Amino acid sequence: MDTYSPKAQDQNREWYVIDAAEKVLGRLSSGIAVRLRGKHKPDFAPHFDNGDFIIVINADKIKVTGRKLDQKNYYRHSGYIGGLKTTSLRQMLAAKPDQVIIKAVRGMLPKNRLGRALLKKLKVYAGTEHPHKAQNPKALSL
């Protein structure tokens, strides 16, 4: 018996919309990562992209537990000496709430070209409106 390998023409990708209001960031992100990767499907293959498209709305209304709003930091470096920039979760939610979910999901995906391709199927919006009505997304609760 040969090992089954999924093919691109056999895939049917669905579009799902998730309302992130009052959802905990980590649990929401892990559920999104599973759906993007396709691990919920019976024909999952670790080397193949057979996940679904995910639209996240109300990204500015997510919850975090504990004191993460002030203690969790995002770091970036300019490359120069002393060029470390730090942003707290509270500041990030005020400035770019969509990036909070994108960064959390990115950390749960593979760190290679497959992971970068999977991340392109994630669409995050701060408000309740999104421009993907033509794809007829189904509501998904995680």
C-alpha positions as CSV (number, residue, x, y, z in Angstrom):
1,M,0.0,0.0,0.0
2,D,1.3,3.4,-0.9
3,T,1.3,6.5,1.3
4,Y,-1.4,9.0,0.3
5,S,-0.2,12.5,-0.5
6,P,-2.8,15.2,-1.0
7,K,-2.9,17.0,-4.3
8,A,-3.6,20.7,-5.0
9,Q,-6.5,20.0,-7.3
10,D,-8.2,17.9,-4.7
11,Q,-8.3,20.6,-2.0
12,N,-11.5,22.5,-1.1
13,R,-10.7,25.5,1.0
14,E,-13.5,27.1,3.0
15,W,-13.7,30.7,4.2
16,Y,-14.5,31.2,7.9
17,V,-15.2,34.3,9.9
18,I,-14.4,34.4,13.6
19,D,-15.6,37.1,16.0
20,A,-12.7,37.8,18.4
21,A,-14.8,39.9,20.8
22,E,-14.2,38.7,24.4
23,K,-12.0,35.8,23.3
24,V,-8.7,35.0,25.0
25,L,-5.8,35.7,22.7
26,G,-3.8,32.5,23.1
27,R,-6.8,30.1,22.8
28,L,-8.1,32.0,19.8
29,S,-4.7,32.0,18.1
30,S,-4.1,28.3,18.6
31,G,-7.5,27.5,17.1
32,I,-6.8,29.8,14.1
33,A,-3.3,28.2,13.6
34,V,-4.9,24.7,13.5
35,R,-7.5,25.8,10.9
36,L,-4.9,27.6,8.8
37,R,-2.6,24.6,8.8
38,G,-5.4,22.1,8.0
39,K,-4.8,19.9,10.9
40,H,-8.6,19.5,11.4
41,K,-9.0,17.7,8.1
42,P,-8.5,14.0,7.7
43,D,-6.1,14.4,4.7
44,F,-3.6,16.6,6.7
45,A,0.0,16.4,5.5
46,P,2.7,18.4,7.3
47,H,4.4,19.4,4.1
48,F,1.3,20.6,2.3
49,D,-1.0,23.6,2.6
50,N,-4.5,22.3,2.8
51,G,-5.9,24.7,5.4
52,D,-8.8,27.2,5.2
53,F,-9.0,30.9,4.9
54,I,-9.8,32.7,8.2
55,I,-11.2,36.2,8.6
56,V,-11.0,37.6,12.2
57,I,-13.2,40.6,13.1
58,N,-13.3,42.7,16.3
59,A,-9.6,42.2,16.9
60,D,-9.6,45.3,19.1
61,K,-11.9,43.6,21.6
62,I,-9.8,40.5,22.5
63,K,-9.1,39.6,26.1
64,V,-5.9,38.6,27.8
65,T,-5.5,36.9,31.2
66,G,-3.4,38.1,34.1
67,R,-1.3,41.2,33.9
68,K,-0.3,40.7,30.2
69,L,-1.6,44.1,29.1
70,D,1.3,45.8,30.9
71,Q,3.9,42.9,31.2
72,K,3.8,41.4,27.7
73,N,6.2,43.2,25.4
74,Y,6.9,43.2,21.7
75,Y,10.5,43.8,20.6
76,R,12.1,45.0,17.4
77,H,15.7,46.1,16.7
78,S,16.9,48.6,14.2
79,G,20.3,46.9,13.8
80,Y,22.2,49.8,15.4
81,I,23.7,49.8,18.9
82,G,21.0,50.7,21.4
83,G,18.3,50.3,18.8
84,L,16.0,48.0,20.7
85,K,12.4,49.2,20.7
86,T,9.9,47.8,23.1
87,T,6.1,48.1,22.8
88,S,3.7,46.8,25.5
89,L,0.5,44.8,24.6
90,R,-1.6,47.7,25.8
91,Q,0.2,50.1,23.3
92,M,0.0,47.6,20.5
93,L,-3.8,47.1,21.0
94,A,-4.3,50.8,20.9
95,A,-2.2,51.4,17.8
96,K,-2.4,48.1,15.7
97,P,-4.9,45.6,17.2
98,D,-4.7,43.4,14.1
99,Q,-1.0,42.9,14.5
100,V,-1.5,41.4,18.0
101,I,-3.4,38.4,16.5
102,I,-1.1,38.1,13.5
103,K,2.0,37.9,15.7
104,A,0.4,35.4,18.0
105,V,-0.6,33.1,15.1
106,R,2.7,33.6,13.3
107,G,4.5,32.2,16.4
108,M,2.4,29.0,16.1
109,L,3.0,28.3,12.5
110,P,6.1,26.7,10.9
111,K,9.1,28.9,10.5
112,N,9.7,28.4,6.8
113,R,8.1,29.2,3.4
114,L,5.1,27.1,4.2
115,G,4.4,29.1,7.3
116,R,4.6,32.3,5.4
117,A,2.2,31.0,2.8
118,L,-0.2,29.9,5.5
119,L,-0.1,33.3,7.1
120,K,-1.3,34.9,3.9
121,K,-4.6,33.1,4.3
122,L,-5.3,35.0,7.6
123,K,-7.2,38.3,7.3
124,V,-7.6,40.3,10.5
125,Y,-9.8,43.5,11.0
126,A,-10.2,45.7,14.0
127,G,-13.9,46.5,13.4
128,T,-16.9,44.4,12.5
129,E,-16.7,45.0,8.7
130,H,-14.6,43.0,6.2
131,P,-14.3,43.2,2.4
132,H,-14.7,39.4,1.9
133,K,-18.5,39.1,1.6
134,A,-18.2,37.7,-1.9
135,Q,-16.5,34.5,-0.6
136,N,-19.6,33.8,1.6
137,P,-17.7,33.0,4.8
138,K,-19.2,30.7,7.4
139,A,-19.3,31.7,11.0
140,L,-16.9,29.7,13.2
141,S,-16.7,29.8,17.0
142,L,-13.6,28.6,18.7
